[in-house]
Amino acid sequence: MSAALRLFDLAGADDGLRFSPNCWRTRLALAHKGLAVQTIAWRFTEKDAIAQSGQGKVPVLVDGDKWLHESWDIAEYLEDNYADSPSLFGCAQGRATARFVNQWSSEVLHPAVARVVVPDIPAALHDKDRDYFRTTREAAFGRTFAALAAERGEALAALDRTLGVLRSVLARQSFVAGAAPAYADHAVFGAFQWARAISGVKLTAPDDPISTWVDRMLDAYGGLARSAKRMERV
Ligand SMILES: N[C@@H](CCC(=O)N[C@@H](CS)C(=O)NCC(=O)O)C(=O)O
C-alpha cells in the first residue's frame, strides 16, 4: 500500500459529495490496485490548487513529487508504476481494448449522460462554483439549463439508444472486462456513479442487464461506490 498518494476530487457544496465521472474512474482504479489515497475535496473554481499539474481539470493525482492528470494517463501510470498490484488491463491487448472502451465512454457515453443530469448539478454545487458552471455548460450545450431540463425525456431516449451495445455485452458477461471488474468497467461505471451521486433520475430500468452490472460495481471494492454520499433530495 502506498501512503503518499493524494487525489484532487471534484466535490459539491458538501465536501463529501464526490460526483465527477472521471475522478470515479481513478478512485476505482486505486481501489482495484489496493492503493490507499487521501482524497481532497476540490471545486471547479479552485484552479490554483491544481496549477502544478499544468491544467485545470480533475482528477489530479499527486504521487510524491509527480503531479498527474487525465484519468486515462493516471490509469496507465498506476499500472506501470504499481506493477505488483492487481492489473487494471490484464495484458497489452487488454490495455488497448480498455483504451477503446475509455474513449467511447468519454466521447459518447459522458455527453449522453450529461444531457440528462447536468440540469440537476447546480443545486449540489458550492456557491462559488455556480456561475462558472452555468456559464461554461450552457455555452457548451448551446442552451439554458431550463431548456435542457425540458428535453429530459428526449435525452433519456437518446441515452437508451447509446447504451444498446453495453446492454448486449452485459447480458452475456458479468463485467465489461469479463468475469471480474477491471479498468474497462471503471471507465464506463464512472458515468453511472456521476448520475447516482447528483441526480434522482434513473438511467436504466431495474431489469436491465446494465442495472445488474451497476449493482455489482456498487458492491465491488468493499462497496466503495455504494457507500459514497449522494445528493439529498427533498
Ligand atoms: N479527459 C479528462 C477530463 C477531465 C474533466 O473534464 N474533469 C472535469 C470534472 S469531471 C473538470 O475538472 N472540469 C473542470 C472545469 O470544467 O473547469 C479526464 O479523463 O481526466
The ligand as a Gaussian input file, in Angstrom:
#p B3LYP/6-31G(d) Opt

LIG

0 1
 N      -10.242000      13.940000     -20.144000
 C      -10.196000      14.322000     -18.753000
 C      -11.457000      15.101000     -18.410000
 C      -11.374000      15.739000     -17.041000
 C      -12.584000      16.588000     -16.751000
 O      -13.295000      17.051000     -17.659000
 N      -12.809000      16.818000     -15.465000
 C      -13.886000      17.708000     -15.034000
 C      -14.613000      17.096000     -13.851000
 S      -15.456000      15.600000     -14.367000
 C      -13.277000      19.008000     -14.572000
 O      -12.366000      19.005000     -13.773000
 N      -13.753000      20.139000     -15.090000
 C      -13.217000      21.413000     -14.704000
 C      -13.849000      22.532000     -15.464000
 O      -14.772000      22.299000     -16.246000
 O      -13.425000      23.666000     -15.241000
 C      -10.035000      13.065000     -17.878000
 O      -10.446000      11.993000     -18.318000
 O       -9.468000      13.166000     -16.776000

